[in-house]
Amino acid sequence: MRIIFREPTRGYAWIKAANAAFGGASAMDVMLHGELTDLMRVRNYLDAERGGW
């Protein structure tokens, strides 16, 4: 997350904010569903935002 958000407070705010990419849910809401695929969904989104590997 620090690659995308240089200021930690912005990253902390993003993870709790509603996000259209997740159907209006926050990244935290998605990850708390408890399935590995939910974690992968957020990870894939972040990888795409930063330009992948």
C-alpha positions as CSV (number, residue, x, y, z in Angstrom):
1,M,0.0,0.0,0.0
2,R,2.9,2.4,0.6
3,I,3.8,2.1,-3.0
4,I,0.4,3.6,-4.0
5,F,-0.1,5.9,-1.0
6,R,3.1,7.7,0.2
7,E,1.2,9.0,3.2
8,P,0.1,6.2,5.6
9,T,-3.0,8.1,6.6
10,R,-4.3,8.0,3.0
11,G,-3.8,4.3,2.8
12,Y,-5.6,3.8,6.1
13,A,-8.5,5.9,4.9
14,W,-8.7,4.2,1.5
15,I,-9.0,0.7,3.0
16,K,-12.1,1.8,4.9
17,A,-13.7,4.0,2.2
18,A,-16.5,2.9,-0.2
19,N,-15.1,1.9,-3.6
20,A,-17.0,1.5,-6.8
21,A,-14.6,-1.3,-7.9
22,F,-16.0,-3.4,-5.0
23,G,-19.6,-2.5,-5.7
24,G,-19.6,0.3,-3.1
25,A,-18.0,-1.8,-0.4
26,S,-14.7,-0.9,1.1
27,A,-11.6,-3.0,0.6
28,M,-11.8,-3.9,4.3
29,D,-15.4,-5.1,3.9
30,V,-14.4,-7.3,1.0
31,M,-11.4,-8.8,2.9
32,L,-13.6,-9.5,6.0
33,H,-15.8,-11.8,4.0
34,G,-13.3,-14.4,5.0
35,E,-12.5,-16.2,1.7
36,L,-9.1,-16.4,0.2
37,T,-10.7,-15.1,-3.1
38,D,-11.8,-12.0,-1.3
39,L,-8.2,-11.2,-0.3
40,M,-7.0,-12.0,-3.8
41,R,-9.7,-9.6,-5.2
42,V,-8.3,-6.7,-3.2
43,R,-4.7,-7.7,-4.0
44,N,-5.4,-7.9,-7.7
45,Y,-7.0,-4.4,-7.6
46,L,-4.0,-2.9,-5.9
47,D,-1.6,-4.6,-8.3
48,A,-3.5,-3.2,-11.2
49,E,-3.5,0.3,-9.6
50,R,0.3,0.3,-9.2
51,G,0.9,-1.2,-12.6
52,G,1.5,-4.9,-11.7
53,W,4.9,-6.4,-11.2
